[in-house]
């Protein structure tokens, strides 16, 4: 995250802080002179604690333009400035990824016939988006301390591939999946405990038949708790900084894919959209994120019916009626009463 912060500082935050918190006029005149050297600027700015420490000592590091980077009395190293920047980066990047990939999935992958399902809610997509947009900024606040710890060198993230060898550059990916899959399984299953479910996890289970926009539509603490394994990994295992950004993006895409209702794989090892659809329908099964391993070990795995992989059968009244009958029994056990407002019920009333 230090590299992302450095880039956003160079192209955005340096300019903002230079305007909001300018340095004294005497230093400004020097900084705005004819191409002041890095050494001159550094010596002049010592008393103001203005300094530049690159995230990585490589040639392509973005050395800031002195006339911009040193024009503010609040340096890049100020922890409050870093916290605000990291919050904005996390929040905005989260919104962009959410709308980009959820919309692509909705337009090109999601089968709109799902919206005729008896358990599809009134104004569901609007409610999913509203829930997601309300949760993302709060989750960003919770996440900032992890990112601060990373950029201040407390994690095991690295840049030089030779530090842990080229082989580890490959193995860190399956290791990340294995570590986070186990962690999320434990946390997700814990969120279904009766003492926790109604307070935190129920908002995400409002969507019995989710759309891609349900991918991030949960209580902010629920979303944050399930993200903890992602943040913990680089503090336990080495993780390349570029791989970190790739995995961060992949996680958001995967979260959308398992909510799109399009069952592209029936691999018994992969916790894909079919498995996660059963979780939304029947609550107490398939808690895993990437694989079915821990559900199998924990006795919570449920194999998707073959009818789900038949485009005609999965949209049939017979399949939907079977799903509804079982879902209604389970929701009474889990929630005692169903307070959702379904489209089919509204149509009947009319």
VEXMARZA-224140 format. One record per residue (C-alpha): x, z, y; residue in three letters; residue number from 1. Coordinates in Angstrom, 1 decimal. Example, Ala and Ser with C-alpha at 12.3 -4.5 7.8 and 13.67 -1.06 7.14 Angstrom:
# VEXMARZA-224140
xx  zz  yy  residuo  num
12.3  7.8  -4.5  ALA  1
13.7  7.1  -1.1  SER  2
# end
This chain:
# VEXMARZA-224140
xx  zz  yy  residuo  num
0.0  0.0  0.0  UNK  1
3.0  0.4  2.3  UNK  2
3.5  -3.4  2.3  UNK  3
-0.2  -4.0  3.2  UNK  4
0.1  -1.4  6.0  UNK  5
3.3  -3.0  7.3  UNK  6
1.6  -6.4  7.4  UNK  7
-1.5  -5.1  9.2  UNK  8
0.7  -3.2  11.7  UNK  9
2.6  -6.4  12.5  UNK  10
-0.4  -8.6  13.0  UNK  11
-3.0  -6.1  14.3  UNK  12
-2.4  -2.4  14.8  UNK  13
0.8  -2.8  16.8  UNK  14
-1.2  -4.8  19.4  UNK  15
-4.1  -2.3  19.5  UNK  16
-1.9  0.8  19.9  UNK  17
0.2  -0.9  22.5  UNK  18
-2.9  -1.4  24.6  UNK  19
-4.5  2.0  23.9  UNK  20
-1.4  4.2  24.1  UNK  21
1.2  2.3  26.1  UNK  22
4.8  3.6  26.6  UNK  23
6.1  4.7  30.0  UNK  24
6.5  1.8  32.5  UNK  25
10.4  2.2  32.6  UNK  26
10.6  1.5  28.9  UNK  27
8.0  -1.2  29.1  UNK  28
10.1  -3.2  31.6  UNK  29
13.0  -3.1  29.2  UNK  30
11.0  -4.0  26.1  UNK  31
9.4  -7.0  27.9  UNK  32
12.9  -8.3  29.0  UNK  33
14.6  -11.2  27.5  UNK  34
14.7  -10.7  23.8  UNK  35
16.0  -7.1  23.7  UNK  36
18.0  -6.4  20.6  UNK  37
16.8  -4.2  17.8  UNK  38
19.7  -1.8  18.5  UNK  39
19.0  -1.5  22.2  UNK  40
15.3  -0.9  21.7  UNK  41
16.0  1.7  19.0  UNK  42
18.4  3.6  21.3  UNK  43
16.0  3.5  24.2  UNK  44
13.1  4.7  22.1  UNK  45
14.7  7.7  20.4  UNK  46
13.3  10.2  22.8  UNK  47
9.8  8.8  22.1  UNK  48
10.3  8.9  18.3  UNK  49
9.7  5.2  18.2  UNK  50
11.2  3.7  15.1  UNK  51
10.8  1.1  12.4  UNK  52
11.5  1.7  8.7  UNK  53
10.7  -1.3  6.6  UNK  54
8.7  -0.8  3.4  UNK  55
11.3  -2.7  1.4  UNK  56
14.9  -3.7  2.4  UNK  57
14.5  -7.4  1.8  UNK  58
15.1  -10.4  4.0  UNK  59
11.5  -11.3  4.2  UNK  60
10.4  -7.9  5.5  UNK  61
8.3  -8.3  8.6  UNK  62
10.7  -6.9  11.3  UNK  63
8.3  -6.2  14.2  UNK  64
8.6  -7.8  17.6  UNK  65
10.1  -5.1  19.8  UNK  66
7.9  -6.1  22.7  UNK  67
4.9  -5.2  20.7  UNK  68
5.8  -2.6  18.0  UNK  69
7.5  -0.3  20.5  UNK  70
5.0  -0.6  23.2  UNK  71
3.0  2.5  22.0  UNK  72
3.8  6.2  22.2  UNK  73
2.1  6.5  18.8  UNK  74
4.6  5.1  16.3  UNK  75
3.9  3.6  12.9  UNK  76
5.1  6.7  11.2  UNK  77
2.4  8.9  12.9  UNK  78
0.3  10.3  10.0  UNK  79
-2.9  10.2  11.9  UNK  80
-2.4  6.5  12.8  UNK  81
-1.5  5.8  9.2  UNK  82
-4.6  7.6  8.0  UNK  83
-6.9  5.6  10.3  UNK  84
-5.3  2.3  9.4  UNK  85
-5.5  3.0  5.6  UNK  86
-9.1  4.0  6.0  UNK  87
-10.0  0.8  7.8  UNK  88
-7.9  -1.4  5.4  UNK  89
-9.6  0.2  2.4  UNK  90
-13.1  0.0  3.8  UNK  91
-12.9  -3.5  5.1  UNK  92
-11.0  -4.9  2.1  UNK  93
-13.6  -3.2  -0.1  UNK  94
-16.5  -4.8  1.7  UNK  95
-14.9  -8.2  1.7  UNK  96
-14.2  -8.0  -2.1  UNK  97
-17.7  -6.7  -2.8  UNK  98
-19.5  -9.4  -0.9  UNK  99
-17.2  -12.2  -1.9  UNK  100
-17.2  -11.7  -5.7  UNK  101
-20.8  -10.3  -5.9  UNK  102
-22.1  -13.3  -4.0  UNK  103
-20.1  -15.8  -6.0  UNK  104
-21.4  -14.2  -9.2  UNK  105
-24.9  -14.1  -7.9  UNK  106
-24.8  -17.8  -6.8  UNK  107
-22.9  -19.3  -9.8  UNK  108
-23.3  -16.9  -12.7  UNK  109
-26.3  -14.6  -12.4  UNK  110
-29.4  -15.8  -14.2  UNK  111
-32.2  -15.4  -11.6  UNK  112
-34.7  -15.1  -14.5  UNK  113
-33.5  -11.5  -14.8  UNK  114
-35.5  -10.7  -11.7  UNK  115
-38.7  -11.3  -13.7  UNK  116
-37.8  -8.4  -16.1  UNK  117
-40.4  -5.7  -16.2  UNK  118
-37.9  -3.1  -15.0  UNK  119
-36.6  -5.1  -12.0  UNK  120
-37.2  -3.1  -8.8  UNK  121
-39.0  -3.9  -5.7  UNK  122
-36.5  -5.1  -3.0  UNK  123
-33.7  -4.3  -5.6  UNK  124
-30.9  -6.5  -4.2  UNK  125
-31.5  -5.1  -0.7  UNK  126
-31.4  -1.6  -2.0  UNK  127
-28.2  -2.3  -4.0  UNK  128
-26.4  -3.7  -1.0  UNK  129
-27.6  -0.8  1.2  UNK  130
-26.4  1.8  -1.3  UNK  131
-23.0  0.0  -1.6  UNK  132
-22.5  -0.3  2.1  UNK  133
-23.3  3.4  2.6  UNK  134
-20.9  4.4  -0.2  UNK  135
-17.8  2.3  0.6  UNK  136
-16.7  4.0  3.9  UNK  137
-17.1  7.5  2.4  UNK  138
-15.1  6.4  -0.7  UNK  139
-12.4  5.0  1.7  UNK  140
-12.1  8.5  3.3  UNK  141
-11.7  10.1  -0.1  UNK  142
-9.0  7.5  -1.0  UNK  143
-6.8  7.8  2.1  UNK  144
-4.9  10.9  0.8  UNK  145
-3.8  9.0  -2.3  UNK  146
-2.5  6.1  -0.2  UNK  147
-0.7  8.4  2.2  UNK  148
1.1  10.0  -0.7  UNK  149
2.1  6.5  -2.0  UNK  150
3.5  5.3  1.3  UNK  151
5.4  8.5  1.8  UNK  152
7.2  8.0  -1.5  UNK  153
5.4  10.5  -3.8  UNK  154
4.3  7.9  -6.4  UNK  155
6.4  5.9  -8.9  UNK  156
5.7  2.5  -7.4  UNK  157
8.6  0.2  -7.0  UNK  158
9.6  -3.3  -5.8  UNK  159
12.8  -4.3  -7.5  UNK  160
11.9  -5.8  -10.9  UNK  161
15.3  -4.9  -12.3  UNK  162
14.5  -1.2  -11.8  UNK  163
12.5  -0.9  -15.0  UNK  164
13.3  -4.3  -16.5  UNK  165
11.4  -7.6  -16.8  UNK  166
9.6  -6.5  -20.0  UNK  167
8.0  -3.6  -18.2  UNK  168
6.7  -6.0  -15.6  UNK  169
4.4  -7.3  -18.4  UNK  170
3.7  -4.1  -20.2  UNK  171
2.6  -2.2  -17.1  UNK  172
-0.7  -4.2  -17.2  UNK  173
-1.9  -3.2  -20.7  UNK  174
-0.6  0.3  -20.0  UNK  175
-2.7  0.5  -16.9  UNK  176
-5.8  -0.8  -18.7  UNK  177
-5.3  1.8  -21.5  UNK  178
-4.7  4.7  -19.2  UNK  179
-7.6  4.0  -16.9  UNK  180
-10.0  3.1  -19.6  UNK  181
-9.5  6.5  -21.2  UNK  182
-9.8  8.3  -17.9  UNK  183
-12.9  6.5  -16.8  UNK  184
-14.6  7.1  -20.2  UNK  185
-14.1  10.9  -19.9  UNK  186
-15.2  10.9  -16.2  UNK  187
-18.2  8.6  -16.8  UNK  188
-19.4  10.5  -19.8  UNK  189
-19.0  13.7  -17.8  UNK  190
-21.2  12.3  -15.0  UNK  191
-24.0  12.0  -17.6  UNK  192
-24.0  15.7  -18.1  UNK  193
-27.4  17.1  -17.1  UNK  194
-25.8  19.4  -14.4  UNK  195
-24.1  16.4  -12.8  UNK  196
-26.2  13.3  -13.5  UNK  197
-29.1  13.8  -11.1  UNK  198
-26.8  14.8  -8.2  UNK  199
-24.2  12.1  -8.5  UNK  200
-24.7  9.4  -11.2  UNK  201
-28.5  8.8  -11.0  UNK  202
-28.3  6.5  -7.9  UNK  203
-26.3  4.0  -10.0  UNK  204
-28.7  4.2  -12.9  UNK  205
-31.6  3.4  -10.5  UNK  206
-30.8  -0.2  -11.5  UNK  207
-32.1  -0.6  -15.0  UNK  208
-31.6  -4.4  -14.8  UNK  209
-28.6  -4.7  -12.4  UNK  210
-27.5  -7.6  -10.4  UNK  211
-23.9  -8.3  -9.3  UNK  212
-24.7  -6.4  -6.1  UNK  213
-25.2  -3.2  -8.2  UNK  214
-21.5  -3.2  -9.0  UNK  215
-20.6  -0.9  -6.1  UNK  216
-24.0  0.6  -5.6  UNK  217
-23.5  4.2  -6.4  UNK  218
-23.2  7.7  -4.9  UNK  219
-19.8  7.8  -3.0  UNK  220
-18.5  10.8  -5.0  UNK  221
-19.5  9.0  -8.2  UNK  222
-17.6  5.9  -7.3  UNK  223
-14.6  8.0  -6.2  UNK  224
-14.5  10.1  -9.3  UNK  225
-14.5  7.0  -11.5  UNK  226
-11.7  5.5  -9.4  UNK  227
-9.4  8.6  -9.9  UNK  228
-7.6  7.1  -13.0  UNK  229
-6.6  4.1  -10.9  UNK  230
-5.0  6.3  -8.2  UNK  231
-3.4  8.7  -10.7  UNK  232
-1.7  5.9  -12.7  UNK  233
1.2  5.2  -10.3  UNK  234
1.9  8.9  -10.0  UNK  235
2.4  9.1  -13.8  UNK  236
3.8  5.7  -14.7  UNK  237
6.0  3.2  -12.7  UNK  238
3.9  0.4  -11.2  UNK  239
5.2  -2.6  -9.3  UNK  240
3.8  -2.8  -5.8  UNK  241
2.6  -6.4  -6.2  UNK  242
1.0  -5.5  -9.5  UNK  243
-0.8  -2.7  -7.8  UNK  244
-2.5  -5.1  -5.4  UNK  245
-3.3  -7.5  -8.2  UNK  246
-4.9  -4.8  -10.3  UNK  247
-6.8  -3.4  -7.4  UNK  248
-8.4  -6.8  -6.9  UNK  249
-9.0  -7.3  -10.6  UNK  250
-10.8  -3.9  -10.8  UNK  251
-13.3  -5.0  -8.2  UNK  252
-13.9  -8.4  -9.9  UNK  253
-14.3  -6.7  -13.3  UNK  254
-16.8  -4.3  -11.9  UNK  255
-18.9  -7.2  -10.6  UNK  256
-18.6  -9.1  -13.9  UNK  257
-20.0  -6.3  -16.1  UNK  258
-23.1  -6.2  -13.9  UNK  259
-23.8  -9.9  -13.7  UNK  260
-26.0  -10.0  -16.9  UNK  261
-24.2  -13.0  -18.2  UNK  262
-22.8  -12.2  -21.7  UNK  263
-19.8  -14.5  -22.0  UNK  264
-18.1  -12.6  -24.7  UNK  265
-19.2  -10.7  -27.9  UNK  266
-15.7  -9.5  -28.6  UNK  267
-16.1  -6.1  -30.4  UNK  268
-13.1  -4.7  -28.5  UNK  269
-14.2  -5.7  -25.0  UNK  270
-16.7  -3.6  -23.0  UNK  271
-18.2  -6.6  -21.2  UNK  272
-21.5  -7.3  -19.5  UNK  273
-23.5  -7.1  -22.7  UNK  274
-22.2  -3.6  -23.4  UNK  275
-22.7  -2.4  -19.9  UNK  276
-26.2  -3.9  -19.8  UNK  277
-27.1  -1.6  -22.7  UNK  278
-25.6  1.3  -20.7  UNK  279
-28.0  0.6  -17.8  UNK  280
-31.0  0.1  -20.2  UNK  281
-30.4  3.0  -22.6  UNK  282
-28.2  5.4  -20.5  UNK  283
-26.3  7.2  -23.3  UNK  284
-24.1  4.4  -24.7  UNK  285
-21.1  2.4  -23.8  UNK  286
-19.4  4.5  -21.1  UNK  287
-16.1  2.6  -21.3  UNK  288
-14.8  0.4  -18.5  UNK  289
-12.7  -2.2  -20.2  UNK  290
-12.7  -1.6  -24.0  UNK  291
-15.0  -0.2  -26.6  UNK  292
-12.3  2.0  -28.1  UNK  293
-13.2  5.4  -26.7  UNK  294
-17.0  4.8  -27.2  UNK  295
-16.2  4.1  -30.8  UNK  296
-14.1  7.3  -31.1  UNK  297
-16.6  9.3  -29.1  UNK  298
-19.6  8.1  -31.1  UNK  299
-21.3  6.5  -28.0  UNK  300
-20.7  2.9  -28.9  UNK  301
-23.8  0.6  -29.3  UNK  302
-23.4  -2.9  -30.5  UNK  303
-25.2  -5.5  -28.3  UNK  304
-28.0  -7.3  -30.2  UNK  305
-27.3  -10.9  -31.1  UNK  306
-30.4  -11.9  -29.2  UNK  307
-28.6  -11.0  -25.9  UNK  308
-26.2  -13.9  -26.5  UNK  309
-29.0  -16.4  -26.9  UNK  310
-30.1  -17.7  -23.5  UNK  311
-33.7  -18.2  -24.7  UNK  312
-34.1  -15.1  -26.8  UNK  313
-32.6  -12.6  -24.2  UNK  314
-35.2  -13.7  -21.6  UNK  315
-38.2  -13.6  -24.0  UNK  316
-41.1  -11.3  -23.7  UNK  317
-40.4  -10.0  -27.1  UNK  318
-36.9  -8.9  -26.2  UNK  319
-38.0  -7.4  -22.8  UNK  320
-40.9  -5.5  -24.4  UNK  321
-38.5  -4.0  -27.0  UNK  322
-36.1  -3.0  -24.2  UNK  323
-38.8  -1.5  -22.1  UNK  324
-40.3  0.6  -24.9  UNK  325
-36.9  2.2  -25.8  UNK  326
-35.8  2.6  -22.2  UNK  327
-39.0  4.4  -21.2  UNK  328
-38.5  6.9  -24.0  UNK  329
-34.9  7.5  -23.0  UNK  330
-35.5  7.8  -19.3  UNK  331
-38.0  10.6  -20.0  UNK  332
-35.4  12.5  -21.9  UNK  333
-32.7  11.9  -19.3  UNK  334
-34.6  12.1  -16.0  UNK  335
-37.9  13.7  -17.2  UNK  336
-39.9  11.3  -15.0  UNK  337
-39.3  7.8  -13.7  UNK  338
-39.7  7.6  -10.0  UNK  339
-38.6  3.9  -9.7  UNK  340
-41.0  1.3  -8.2  UNK  341
-41.0  -1.8  -10.3  UNK  342
-42.0  -5.3  -9.2  UNK  343
-44.3  -5.9  -12.2  UNK  344
-46.3  -2.7  -11.3  UNK  345
-46.7  -3.9  -7.8  UNK  346
-47.9  -7.3  -8.9  UNK  347
-50.5  -5.6  -11.2  UNK  348
-51.8  -3.4  -8.4  UNK  349
-52.4  -6.6  -6.3  UNK  350
# end
